[in-house]
Amino acid sequence: MAQTIQLKAKARTEVGRDAVKRMRTNGVVPGVLYGAHTKPLSVTVALQDLEKALHHVTGENVLVDLQVDRDGKTDNRLALIQEVQHHPFEDTILHIDFHEVRATEKLRANVAVRPIGEPAGVKTGGGVLEYVMRELRVECLPKDLPTIIEVNVEKLEIGQSIHVGDIAVPAAVTVLDDKGQTVFLVAAPITEEELAAMTEAAAAPAGEPEVITAKAEEGEAAVAEGEAGKAKPEAGKAEAKPAAGAKADAKASVAAGAAGKAPAAGAAGKAEAKPAAGKPAAPGKAEPKK
């Protein structure tokens, strides 16, 4: 069951960075108490008392009997330690959050799962125990909340697994996760060939985007071919046009044809029969009829 510790706290009214800094300098840790049935209350806890209480905690879920001193009156609150904030470089507690609960109301929380023993598949077959789930989501009363859930994995052979439905929990605790989900699994050992392939794949440099480059080159080639195709008809039209010499030859041919249509010899004779200007008519035409 969840561990229960006792802590003394004081309600505080001072807020802000400067006030918090003074508290820490004086060996006091600022915190807040909140819950579904109460308004958030700012509190302080002595750093020495808090470190001493947390030193003996073995699980993540810790119930606290918090004795809050407010206006000279002591009010007992049951709460879970929701979060403890530590300094990033020093082993010092900076802030603590308490989540108030009621003893008669069920709560929901995550409980860590821990394997017990060494699986047979690991011991004799060289397999590897894989942690598929490290926590289970449970629902129960605060007093029944497990500190941790232990699972015996000694009988697991290679390829065998333990699911949520296979884990035994106290009757007062309900597991909310799907019963078919795998929690632990014994996987087959990795062969030297697989390990070498994995190492080679991890060491291989990232490939260049050759496909993208190839597509770009193909696109440029297609554009070039399209432009060349458009240029060819223009070249054909240019060749179809007669050059200057061809035009001259054509004119010569037309002239020759015109010469061929000139009057023939008969026509020339008729032209010659006409008397020239100033000359008398031919003597034959002037003779009288007999």
C-alpha positions in Angstrom: 0.0 0.0 0.0 1.0 3.6 -0.4 3.3 5.0 2.2 1.9 7.6 4.5 4.1 10.3 6.1 3.3 13.2 8.3 4.4 16.7 7.6 3.7 20.1 9.2 2.9 23.0 6.9 2.0 26.7 7.3 -0.3 28.7 5.2 1.4 31.6 3.5 0.2 34.9 2.1 3.5 36.1 0.6 3.9 35.5 -3.1 6.3 36.6 -5.7 9.9 35.9 -6.6 11.5 37.9 -3.9 9.3 36.4 -1.2 10.1 32.8 -2.4 13.8 33.6 -2.5 13.7 34.7 1.2 11.8 31.5 2.1 14.5 29.3 0.5 17.2 31.3 2.2 15.6 30.6 5.6 15.4 26.9 5.0 11.7 26.8 3.9 10.2 25.2 0.8 7.2 26.9 -0.8 4.4 24.7 -2.0 0.7 24.6 -3.0 -2.2 22.4 -1.9 -5.0 21.9 -4.3 -7.8 19.4 -5.1 -11.2 18.9 -6.5 -13.0 20.0 -3.3 -10.7 22.8 -2.1 -9.4 26.1 -3.3 -5.6 26.2 -4.0 -3.8 27.1 -0.8 -0.2 28.4 -0.7 1.9 26.7 2.0 5.4 26.3 3.3 7.2 23.2 4.6 10.5 23.1 6.5 13.2 21.8 4.2 14.8 19.6 6.9 11.5 17.9 7.7 10.6 17.4 4.0 14.0 15.8 3.1 13.8 13.6 6.2 10.4 12.3 5.2 11.3 11.8 1.5 14.5 9.9 2.4 12.5 6.8 3.4 10.1 6.9 0.5 10.5 3.9 -1.9 7.7 4.5 -4.4 6.3 7.3 -6.4 2.9 7.4 -4.7 3.2 8.9 -1.3 0.3 9.8 1.0 0.8 12.7 3.3 -1.0 13.5 6.5 -0.5 17.3 6.1 -1.0 19.3 9.3 -1.7 22.8 8.0 -1.3 25.7 10.5 -3.6 28.5 9.4 -4.4 31.5 11.5 -3.3 29.7 14.6 -5.5 26.7 13.9 -4.3 23.3 12.7 -6.2 21.6 9.9 -5.4 18.0 8.9 -5.4 17.4 5.1 -4.9 14.0 3.4 -2.9 14.6 0.2 -0.7 12.9 -2.4 2.7 14.4 -3.3 2.0 15.3 -6.9 5.4 16.8 -7.8 8.7 17.7 -6.3 10.8 20.3 -8.2 14.6 20.1 -7.7 17.3 22.6 -8.6 18.8 21.7 -12.0 22.4 21.8 -10.7 22.1 21.5 -6.9 20.5 18.7 -4.8 18.0 21.1 -3.4 14.2 21.1 -3.3 12.7 24.2 -4.8 8.9 23.6 -4.7 6.4 20.9 -3.8 2.8 20.3 -5.0 0.2 18.5 -2.8 -2.9 17.0 -4.3 -5.6 16.8 -1.7 -7.8 13.6 -1.7 -10.6 12.2 0.5 -10.2 8.9 2.3 -13.7 7.8 1.3 -13.4 8.7 -2.5 -11.6 6.5 -5.0 -8.7 8.1 -6.9 -6.8 7.3 -10.1 -3.0 7.1 -10.2 -0.1 5.6 -12.1 1.7 2.8 -10.3 5.2 1.6 -11.4 5.6 -2.1 -12.5 8.7 -4.0 -11.5 9.8 -7.5 -12.7 10.9 -10.0 -10.2 13.5 -12.7 -11.1 15.3 -13.5 -14.3 13.4 -15.0 -17.2 14.3 -18.5 -18.4 14.6 -17.2 -21.9 17.2 -14.7 -20.8 19.1 -17.1 -18.5 19.4 -20.1 -20.9 18.5 -18.7 -24.3 20.3 -15.4 -24.3 17.1 -13.5 -24.8 16.3 -9.9 -23.8 13.6 -8.8 -21.4 11.8 -5.8 -22.8 9.8 -3.4 -20.7 6.8 -2.5 -22.9 4.9 -0.8 -20.1 6.5 0.7 -17.0 3.3 1.9 -15.2 -0.2 0.8 -14.8 -3.2 3.1 -14.4 -5.2 2.0 -11.3 -8.3 3.1 -9.4 -8.8 2.6 -5.7 -9.3 4.3 -2.3 -6.2 6.2 -1.0 -5.5 3.6 1.7 -5.4 0.8 -0.9 -3.1 2.6 -3.4 -0.1 0.3 -4.1 3.4 1.7 -3.8 4.6 -0.6 -6.6 3.3 -3.6 -8.5 5.7 -6.5 -8.7 5.5 -9.2 -11.4 7.3 -12.5 -11.5 8.9 -13.1 -14.9 11.0 -16.2 -14.2 9.0 -18.6 -16.3 9.1 -16.5 -19.5 10.8 -18.2 -22.5 11.9 -16.5 -25.7 8.8 -15.1 -27.5 6.6 -15.3 -24.4 5.1 -12.2 -22.8 3.0 -11.0 -19.8 -0.1 -8.9 -20.5 -2.1 -6.6 -18.2 -4.7 -9.3 -17.7 -2.1 -11.7 -16.4 -1.0 -9.4 -13.5 -2.5 -10.1 -10.1 -3.4 -7.0 -8.1 -5.2 -6.6 -4.7 -9.0 -7.0 -4.8 -9.5 -3.4 -3.8 -7.5 -2.2 -6.8 -8.9 -1.9 -10.4 -6.5 -1.8 -13.3 -7.8 0.6 -16.0 -5.5 -0.4 -18.8 -6.5 -2.7 -21.6 -6.1 -6.3 -20.5 -4.6 -7.3 -23.8 -1.7 -4.8 -23.6 1.8 -6.3 -23.3 3.7 -5.4 -20.2 6.9 -7.6 -20.4 8.3 -9.5 -23.4 11.3 -11.8 -23.8 12.7 -11.1 -27.3 15.1 -13.4 -29.2 18.8 -12.5 -29.1 20.3 -10.4 -31.9 22.6 -12.4 -34.2 26.0 -11.2 -35.2 24.8 -10.7 -38.8 21.8 -8.6 -37.6 24.1 -6.6 -35.3 26.6 -6.0 -38.1 23.7 -4.9 -40.4 22.4 -2.5 -37.8 25.8 -1.1 -37.1 26.5 -0.6 -40.8 23.1 1.1 -41.3 23.7 3.4 -38.3 27.2 4.3 -39.6 26.1 4.9 -43.2 26.1 8.6 -44.2 22.8 10.1 -45.0 22.0 9.7 -48.7 21.9 12.6 -51.0 18.6 13.6 -52.6 19.6 11.9 -55.9 16.0 11.3 -56.9 15.1 14.9 -56.6 18.2 15.9 -58.7 17.4 13.3 -61.3 13.9 14.6 -61.6 15.2 18.1 -62.0 17.6 17.0 -64.7 14.8 15.1 -66.5 12.6 18.1 -66.3 15.3 20.3 -67.8 15.9 17.8 -70.5 12.2 17.7 -71.3 12.1 21.4 -71.5 15.2 21.5 -73.8 13.6 18.8 -76.1 10.4 20.8 -76.2 12.3 23.9 -77.2 14.2 22.0 -79.8 10.9 20.6 -81.2 9.6 24.1 -81.5 12.8 25.2 -83.3 12.6 22.4 -85.9 9.4 23.6 -87.6 10.8 27.1 -87.7 13.9 25.7 -89.4 11.7 23.9 -91.9 9.8 27.1 -92.7 13.1 28.9 -93.2 14.3 26.2 -95.6 11.0 26.4 -97.6 11.5 30.0 -98.3 13.4 30.5 -101.5 16.8 32.2 -101.3 17.8 35.3 -103.2 19.3 33.1 -106.0 16.2 31.1 -106.2 14.0 34.2 -106.6 16.3 35.3 -109.5 16.0 31.9 -111.1 12.2 32.1 -110.8 12.1 35.5 -112.4 14.3 34.2 -115.2 11.9 31.3 -115.7 8.9 33.7 -115.9 10.8 35.8 -118.3 11.6 32.8 -120.5 7.9 31.8 -120.4 7.0 35.3 -121.5 9.4 35.1 -124.4 7.9 31.8 -125.4 4.5 33.6 -125.7 6.0 36.1 -128.3 4.4 36.2 -131.9 5.3 33.3 -134.0 6.7 33.5 -137.6 3.3 33.9 -139.1 2.5 36.7 -136.9 5.8 38.3 -137.9 4.9 37.9 -141.6 1.6 39.7 -141.0 3.5 42.5 -139.4 5.8 42.7 -142.4 2.9 42.9 -144.9 1.9 46.3 -143.5 3.4 49.0 -145.6 5.9 51.3 -144.0 4.9 54.9 -143.5 5.3 57.1 -146.6 5.6 54.2 -149.1 3.0 53.7 -151.9 0.8 50.7 -152.1 2.0 47.5 -153.7 1.7 47.6 -157.6 -0.3 44.4 -157.8 -3.2 45.9 -155.9 -3.4 48.9 -158.3 -3.9 46.8 -161.5 -7.4 47.0 -163.1 -9.6 43.9 -163.4 -9.7 42.2 -166.7 
